[in-house]
Amino acid sequence: MTTTALGAALLAALVTAACTPSVTPSSGTGAADAGADPQAPAPADLVTETWQTDDGPVEMVKSASARLEVSSSCKKTDGTLDCEAYRFVTHPEHVDLSGGNAHGASQGTLRCVKSKHVLVSAHDAQGNQDGFCKFADGSYATTGSIESRPMP
């Protein structure tokens, strides 16, 4: 094998190894859950925060490692998350964003509004402000959470 062919074979092996997804076993079984959402944060990773909107307080659960913040109402008794906001963030659909950024709005804000959801502004006890996207089921996601997931 020539030096060039050997280098190409080595590079191909490294790229393949780097692109092969790893499987994290579920607790106790030694095998991965076939139906588990690979983007789902661990329940222990969730922190609760309260934000104030014009409609009143909204309790949110946040996972810094998963770059996700949605309504605490999305959290089910088994610790998993499921609601419109969570599904919108974790399984984004393509949205045409053309012609909608005249005022420098973030991509998360544009995706919320162009998907016909309600954009809401909120603040926390320290005075920090954030944008929230409100869904028909009453759940919320921060626009930053929406923006952190690329559209297909």
Rosetta constraint file for C-alpha pairs under 8 A:
AtomPair CA 1 CA 5 HARMONIC 6.11 0.50
AtomPair CA 1 CA 6 HARMONIC 6.13 0.50
AtomPair CA 2 CA 6 HARMONIC 6.01 0.50
AtomPair CA 3 CA 7 HARMONIC 6.04 0.50
AtomPair CA 4 CA 8 HARMONIC 6.17 0.50
AtomPair CA 5 CA 9 HARMONIC 6.10 0.50
AtomPair CA 6 CA 10 HARMONIC 6.12 0.50
AtomPair CA 7 CA 11 HARMONIC 6.07 0.50
AtomPair CA 8 CA 12 HARMONIC 6.10 0.50
AtomPair CA 9 CA 13 HARMONIC 6.21 0.50
AtomPair CA 10 CA 14 HARMONIC 6.24 0.50
AtomPair CA 11 CA 15 HARMONIC 6.14 0.50
AtomPair CA 12 CA 16 HARMONIC 6.09 0.50
AtomPair CA 13 CA 17 HARMONIC 6.12 0.50
AtomPair CA 14 CA 18 HARMONIC 6.07 0.50
AtomPair CA 15 CA 19 HARMONIC 6.12 0.50
AtomPair CA 16 CA 20 HARMONIC 6.13 0.50
AtomPair CA 23 CA 32 HARMONIC 6.53 0.50
AtomPair CA 24 CA 31 HARMONIC 7.88 0.50
AtomPair CA 24 CA 32 HARMONIC 6.13 0.50
AtomPair CA 25 CA 29 HARMONIC 7.17 0.50
AtomPair CA 25 CA 30 HARMONIC 5.20 0.50
AtomPair CA 25 CA 31 HARMONIC 4.79 0.50
AtomPair CA 25 CA 32 HARMONIC 4.38 0.50
AtomPair CA 25 CA 33 HARMONIC 7.45 0.50
AtomPair CA 26 CA 30 HARMONIC 6.37 0.50
AtomPair CA 26 CA 31 HARMONIC 6.03 0.50
AtomPair CA 26 CA 32 HARMONIC 5.15 0.50
AtomPair CA 26 CA 33 HARMONIC 6.21 0.50
AtomPair CA 32 CA 36 HARMONIC 7.95 0.50
AtomPair CA 36 CA 40 HARMONIC 7.87 0.50
AtomPair CA 39 CA 66 HARMONIC 6.95 0.50
AtomPair CA 39 CA 90 HARMONIC 6.97 0.50
AtomPair CA 40 CA 66 HARMONIC 7.34 0.50
AtomPair CA 40 CA 80 HARMONIC 7.63 0.50
AtomPair CA 40 CA 81 HARMONIC 7.56 0.50
AtomPair CA 41 CA 45 HARMONIC 6.38 0.50
AtomPair CA 41 CA 46 HARMONIC 7.29 0.50
AtomPair CA 41 CA 63 HARMONIC 6.49 0.50
AtomPair CA 41 CA 65 HARMONIC 7.49 0.50
AtomPair CA 41 CA 66 HARMONIC 5.81 0.50
AtomPair CA 42 CA 46 HARMONIC 7.13 0.50
AtomPair CA 43 CA 79 HARMONIC 5.38 0.50
AtomPair CA 43 CA 80 HARMONIC 6.95 0.50
AtomPair CA 45 CA 62 HARMONIC 7.99 0.50
AtomPair CA 45 CA 63 HARMONIC 5.72 0.50
AtomPair CA 45 CA 64 HARMONIC 7.78 0.50
AtomPair CA 45 CA 65 HARMONIC 7.65 0.50
AtomPair CA 46 CA 61 HARMONIC 5.78 0.50
AtomPair CA 46 CA 62 HARMONIC 5.27 0.50
AtomPair CA 46 CA 63 HARMONIC 4.94 0.50
AtomPair CA 47 CA 61 HARMONIC 5.40 0.50
AtomPair CA 47 CA 62 HARMONIC 5.08 0.50
AtomPair CA 47 CA 63 HARMONIC 6.50 0.50
AtomPair CA 48 CA 59 HARMONIC 6.82 0.50
AtomPair CA 48 CA 60 HARMONIC 5.61 0.50
AtomPair CA 48 CA 61 HARMONIC 4.50 0.50
AtomPair CA 48 CA 62 HARMONIC 6.24 0.50
AtomPair CA 48 CA 72 HARMONIC 7.35 0.50
AtomPair CA 49 CA 59 HARMONIC 5.79 0.50
AtomPair CA 49 CA 60 HARMONIC 5.21 0.50
AtomPair CA 49 CA 61 HARMONIC 6.28 0.50
AtomPair CA 49 CA 62 HARMONIC 7.34 0.50
AtomPair CA 50 CA 57 HARMONIC 6.51 0.50
AtomPair CA 50 CA 58 HARMONIC 5.66 0.50
AtomPair CA 50 CA 59 HARMONIC 4.44 0.50
AtomPair CA 50 CA 60 HARMONIC 6.05 0.50
AtomPair CA 50 CA 124 HARMONIC 6.46 0.50
AtomPair CA 50 CA 125 HARMONIC 7.93 0.50
AtomPair CA 51 CA 57 HARMONIC 5.59 0.50
AtomPair CA 51 CA 58 HARMONIC 5.19 0.50
AtomPair CA 51 CA 59 HARMONIC 6.33 0.50
AtomPair CA 51 CA 60 HARMONIC 7.43 0.50
AtomPair CA 51 CA 122 HARMONIC 5.99 0.50
AtomPair CA 51 CA 123 HARMONIC 5.45 0.50
AtomPair CA 51 CA 124 HARMONIC 4.59 0.50
AtomPair CA 51 CA 125 HARMONIC 7.38 0.50
AtomPair CA 52 CA 56 HARMONIC 5.64 0.50
AtomPair CA 52 CA 57 HARMONIC 4.33 0.50
AtomPair CA 52 CA 58 HARMONIC 6.08 0.50
AtomPair CA 52 CA 122 HARMONIC 5.25 0.50
AtomPair CA 52 CA 123 HARMONIC 5.33 0.50
AtomPair CA 52 CA 124 HARMONIC 6.08 0.50
AtomPair CA 53 CA 57 HARMONIC 5.91 0.50
AtomPair CA 53 CA 58 HARMONIC 6.96 0.50
AtomPair CA 53 CA 120 HARMONIC 7.15 0.50
AtomPair CA 53 CA 121 HARMONIC 6.32 0.50
AtomPair CA 53 CA 122 HARMONIC 4.56 0.50
AtomPair CA 53 CA 123 HARMONIC 6.91 0.50
AtomPair CA 54 CA 121 HARMONIC 7.91 0.50
AtomPair CA 54 CA 122 HARMONIC 7.51 0.50
AtomPair CA 58 CA 71 HARMONIC 7.15 0.50
AtomPair CA 59 CA 71 HARMONIC 5.93 0.50
AtomPair CA 59 CA 72 HARMONIC 5.58 0.50
AtomPair CA 59 CA 73 HARMONIC 7.92 0.50
AtomPair CA 60 CA 69 HARMONIC 6.44 0.50
AtomPair CA 60 CA 70 HARMONIC 5.42 0.50
AtomPair CA 60 CA 71 HARMONIC 4.21 0.50
AtomPair CA 60 CA 72 HARMONIC 4.70 0.50
AtomPair CA 60 CA 73 HARMONIC 7.95 0.50
AtomPair CA 60 CA 140 HARMONIC 7.95 0.50
AtomPair CA 61 CA 69 HARMONIC 5.60 0.50
AtomPair CA 61 CA 70 HARMONIC 5.62 0.50
AtomPair CA 61 CA 71 HARMONIC 5.94 0.50
AtomPair CA 61 CA 72 HARMONIC 5.07 0.50
AtomPair CA 62 CA 67 HARMONIC 7.78 0.50
AtomPair CA 62 CA 68 HARMONIC 5.76 0.50
AtomPair CA 62 CA 69 HARMONIC 4.27 0.50
AtomPair CA 62 CA 70 HARMONIC 6.70 0.50
AtomPair CA 63 CA 67 HARMONIC 5.89 0.50
AtomPair CA 63 CA 68 HARMONIC 5.27 0.50
AtomPair CA 63 CA 69 HARMONIC 6.37 0.50
AtomPair CA 64 CA 68 HARMONIC 6.60 0.50
AtomPair CA 67 CA 145 HARMONIC 6.01 0.50
AtomPair CA 67 CA 148 HARMONIC 6.77 0.50
AtomPair CA 68 CA 89 HARMONIC 7.93 0.50
AtomPair CA 68 CA 142 HARMONIC 7.94 0.50
AtomPair CA 68 CA 145 HARMONIC 4.98 0.50
AtomPair CA 69 CA 141 HARMONIC 5.81 0.50
AtomPair CA 69 CA 142 HARMONIC 5.90 0.50
AtomPair CA 69 CA 145 HARMONIC 6.00 0.50
AtomPair CA 70 CA 74 HARMONIC 6.95 0.50
AtomPair CA 70 CA 85 HARMONIC 6.46 0.50
AtomPair CA 70 CA 86 HARMONIC 6.42 0.50
AtomPair CA 70 CA 139 HARMONIC 7.23 0.50
AtomPair CA 70 CA 140 HARMONIC 5.46 0.50
AtomPair CA 70 CA 141 HARMONIC 4.31 0.50
AtomPair CA 70 CA 142 HARMONIC 6.62 0.50
AtomPair CA 71 CA 75 HARMONIC 7.78 0.50
AtomPair CA 71 CA 85 HARMONIC 7.74 0.50
AtomPair CA 71 CA 139 HARMONIC 5.45 0.50
AtomPair CA 71 CA 140 HARMONIC 5.13 0.50
AtomPair CA 71 CA 141 HARMONIC 6.56 0.50
AtomPair CA 73 CA 83 HARMONIC 7.85 0.50
AtomPair CA 73 CA 139 HARMONIC 6.79 0.50
AtomPair CA 74 CA 81 HARMONIC 5.12 0.50
AtomPair CA 74 CA 82 HARMONIC 5.05 0.50
AtomPair CA 74 CA 83 HARMONIC 5.08 0.50
AtomPair CA 74 CA 85 HARMONIC 7.90 0.50
AtomPair CA 74 CA 86 HARMONIC 7.12 0.50
AtomPair CA 74 CA 139 HARMONIC 6.98 0.50
AtomPair CA 75 CA 79 HARMONIC 5.90 0.50
AtomPair CA 75 CA 80 HARMONIC 5.77 0.50
AtomPair CA 75 CA 81 HARMONIC 4.53 0.50
AtomPair CA 75 CA 82 HARMONIC 6.55 0.50
AtomPair CA 76 CA 80 HARMONIC 5.45 0.50
AtomPair CA 76 CA 81 HARMONIC 5.92 0.50
AtomPair CA 76 CA 82 HARMONIC 7.05 0.50
AtomPair CA 81 CA 86 HARMONIC 6.83 0.50
AtomPair CA 82 CA 86 HARMONIC 5.90 0.50
AtomPair CA 82 CA 87 HARMONIC 6.88 0.50
AtomPair CA 83 CA 87 HARMONIC 6.26 0.50
AtomPair CA 83 CA 137 HARMONIC 7.45 0.50
AtomPair CA 83 CA 139 HARMONIC 6.67 0.50
AtomPair CA 84 CA 88 HARMONIC 6.00 0.50
AtomPair CA 84 CA 135 HARMONIC 6.36 0.50
AtomPair CA 84 CA 136 HARMONIC 7.64 0.50
AtomPair CA 84 CA 137 HARMONIC 6.58 0.50
AtomPair CA 84 CA 139 HARMONIC 6.56 0.50
AtomPair CA 85 CA 89 HARMONIC 6.24 0.50
AtomPair CA 85 CA 133 HARMONIC 7.83 0.50
AtomPair CA 85 CA 134 HARMONIC 7.54 0.50
AtomPair CA 85 CA 135 HARMONIC 6.33 0.50
AtomPair CA 85 CA 139 HARMONIC 5.67 0.50
AtomPair CA 85 CA 140 HARMONIC 5.54 0.50
AtomPair CA 85 CA 141 HARMONIC 5.37 0.50
AtomPair CA 86 CA 90 HARMONIC 6.03 0.50
AtomPair CA 86 CA 141 HARMONIC 7.18 0.50
AtomPair CA 87 CA 91 HARMONIC 5.52 0.50
AtomPair CA 87 CA 92 HARMONIC 7.63 0.50
AtomPair CA 88 CA 92 HARMONIC 5.46 0.50
AtomPair CA 88 CA 93 HARMONIC 7.71 0.50
AtomPair CA 88 CA 146 HARMONIC 7.58 0.50
AtomPair CA 89 CA 141 HARMONIC 7.50 0.50
AtomPair CA 89 CA 145 HARMONIC 6.53 0.50
AtomPair CA 89 CA 146 HARMONIC 5.03 0.50
AtomPair CA 89 CA 149 HARMONIC 6.76 0.50
AtomPair CA 90 CA 149 HARMONIC 7.06 0.50
AtomPair CA 92 CA 149 HARMONIC 7.12 0.50
AtomPair CA 92 CA 150 HARMONIC 7.33 0.50
AtomPair CA 92 CA 151 HARMONIC 5.56 0.50
AtomPair CA 92 CA 152 HARMONIC 7.14 0.50
AtomPair CA 93 CA 151 HARMONIC 5.99 0.50
AtomPair CA 93 CA 152 HARMONIC 6.39 0.50
AtomPair CA 94 CA 151 HARMONIC 5.36 0.50
AtomPair CA 94 CA 152 HARMONIC 5.62 0.50
AtomPair CA 95 CA 111 HARMONIC 6.35 0.50
AtomPair CA 95 CA 114 HARMONIC 7.01 0.50
AtomPair CA 95 CA 115 HARMONIC 7.01 0.50
AtomPair CA 95 CA 151 HARMONIC 7.62 0.50
AtomPair CA 96 CA 114 HARMONIC 7.65 0.50
AtomPair CA 97 CA 101 HARMONIC 7.76 0.50
AtomPair CA 97 CA 107 HARMONIC 7.94 0.50
AtomPair CA 97 CA 110 HARMONIC 6.64 0.50
AtomPair CA 97 CA 111 HARMONIC 7.09 0.50
AtomPair CA 97 CA 114 HARMONIC 7.33 0.50
AtomPair CA 100 CA 110 HARMONIC 6.85 0.50
AtomPair CA 101 CA 105 HARMONIC 5.58 0.50
AtomPair CA 101 CA 106 HARMONIC 7.91 0.50
AtomPair CA 101 CA 110 HARMONIC 7.42 0.50
AtomPair CA 105 CA 109 HARMONIC 6.18 0.50
AtomPair CA 105 CA 110 HARMONIC 6.56 0.50
AtomPair CA 106 CA 110 HARMONIC 6.32 0.50
AtomPair CA 106 CA 143 HARMONIC 7.86 0.50
AtomPair CA 106 CA 147 HARMONIC 7.59 0.50
AtomPair CA 107 CA 111 HARMONIC 6.00 0.50
AtomPair CA 107 CA 143 HARMONIC 8.00 0.50
AtomPair CA 107 CA 147 HARMONIC 5.68 0.50
AtomPair CA 108 CA 112 HARMONIC 6.19 0.50
AtomPair CA 108 CA 143 HARMONIC 4.45 0.50
AtomPair CA 108 CA 144 HARMONIC 5.98 0.50
AtomPair CA 108 CA 145 HARMONIC 7.43 0.50
AtomPair CA 108 CA 146 HARMONIC 4.94 0.50
AtomPair CA 108 CA 147 HARMONIC 4.19 0.50
AtomPair CA 108 CA 148 HARMONIC 7.93 0.50
AtomPair CA 109 CA 113 HARMONIC 6.28 0.50
AtomPair CA 109 CA 119 HARMONIC 7.14 0.50
AtomPair CA 109 CA 131 HARMONIC 7.41 0.50
AtomPair CA 109 CA 133 HARMONIC 7.59 0.50
AtomPair CA 109 CA 143 HARMONIC 5.51 0.50
AtomPair CA 109 CA 147 HARMONIC 7.94 0.50
AtomPair CA 110 CA 114 HARMONIC 5.82 0.50
AtomPair CA 111 CA 115 HARMONIC 5.92 0.50
AtomPair CA 111 CA 146 HARMONIC 7.66 0.50
AtomPair CA 112 CA 116 HARMONIC 6.68 0.50
AtomPair CA 112 CA 117 HARMONIC 5.45 0.50
AtomPair CA 112 CA 118 HARMONIC 6.98 0.50
AtomPair CA 112 CA 119 HARMONIC 6.70 0.50
AtomPair CA 112 CA 133 HARMONIC 5.83 0.50
AtomPair CA 112 CA 143 HARMONIC 7.42 0.50
AtomPair CA 112 CA 146 HARMONIC 7.96 0.50
AtomPair CA 113 CA 117 HARMONIC 5.45 0.50
AtomPair CA 113 CA 118 HARMONIC 6.37 0.50
AtomPair CA 113 CA 119 HARMONIC 6.44 0.50
AtomPair CA 117 CA 133 HARMONIC 6.45 0.50
AtomPair CA 117 CA 134 HARMONIC 6.01 0.50
AtomPair CA 117 CA 135 HARMONIC 5.70 0.50
AtomPair CA 117 CA 136 HARMONIC 7.56 0.50
AtomPair CA 118 CA 133 HARMONIC 5.64 0.50
AtomPair CA 118 CA 134 HARMONIC 5.02 0.50
AtomPair CA 118 CA 135 HARMONIC 6.80 0.50
AtomPair CA 119 CA 131 HARMONIC 6.92 0.50
AtomPair CA 119 CA 132 HARMONIC 5.85 0.50
AtomPair CA 119 CA 133 HARMONIC 4.79 0.50
AtomPair CA 119 CA 134 HARMONIC 6.30 0.50
AtomPair CA 120 CA 131 HARMONIC 5.84 0.50
AtomPair CA 120 CA 132 HARMONIC 4.99 0.50
AtomPair CA 120 CA 133 HARMONIC 6.07 0.50
AtomPair CA 120 CA 134 HARMONIC 6.85 0.50
AtomPair CA 121 CA 129 HARMONIC 7.09 0.50
AtomPair CA 121 CA 130 HARMONIC 5.99 0.50
AtomPair CA 121 CA 131 HARMONIC 4.73 0.50
AtomPair CA 121 CA 132 HARMONIC 6.02 0.50
AtomPair CA 122 CA 129 HARMONIC 5.61 0.50
AtomPair CA 122 CA 130 HARMONIC 5.56 0.50
AtomPair CA 122 CA 131 HARMONIC 6.35 0.50
AtomPair CA 122 CA 132 HARMONIC 7.13 0.50
AtomPair CA 123 CA 127 HARMONIC 5.64 0.50
AtomPair CA 123 CA 128 HARMONIC 5.27 0.50
AtomPair CA 123 CA 129 HARMONIC 4.28 0.50
AtomPair CA 123 CA 130 HARMONIC 6.31 0.50
AtomPair CA 124 CA 128 HARMONIC 5.48 0.50
AtomPair CA 124 CA 129 HARMONIC 6.73 0.50
AtomPair CA 130 CA 142 HARMONIC 7.13 0.50
AtomPair CA 130 CA 143 HARMONIC 7.79 0.50
AtomPair CA 131 CA 142 HARMONIC 5.82 0.50
AtomPair CA 131 CA 143 HARMONIC 5.53 0.50
AtomPair CA 131 CA 144 HARMONIC 7.81 0.50
AtomPair CA 132 CA 140 HARMONIC 6.17 0.50
AtomPair CA 132 CA 141 HARMONIC 5.55 0.50
AtomPair CA 132 CA 142 HARMONIC 4.31 0.50
AtomPair CA 132 CA 143 HARMONIC 5.45 0.50
AtomPair CA 133 CA 140 HARMONIC 5.43 0.50
AtomPair CA 133 CA 141 HARMONIC 5.32 0.50
AtomPair CA 133 CA 142 HARMONIC 6.08 0.50
AtomPair CA 133 CA 143 HARMONIC 6.25 0.50
AtomPair CA 134 CA 138 HARMONIC 6.36 0.50
AtomPair CA 134 CA 139 HARMONIC 5.91 0.50
AtomPair CA 134 CA 140 HARMONIC 4.58 0.50
AtomPair CA 134 CA 141 HARMONIC 6.86 0.50
AtomPair CA 135 CA 139 HARMONIC 5.44 0.50
AtomPair CA 135 CA 140 HARMONIC 6.20 0.50
AtomPair CA 141 CA 145 HARMONIC 6.55 0.50
AtomPair CA 141 CA 146 HARMONIC 7.11 0.50
AtomPair CA 142 CA 146 HARMONIC 6.62 0.50
AtomPair CA 143 CA 147 HARMONIC 6.09 0.50
AtomPair CA 144 CA 148 HARMONIC 6.04 0.50
AtomPair CA 145 CA 149 HARMONIC 7.10 0.50
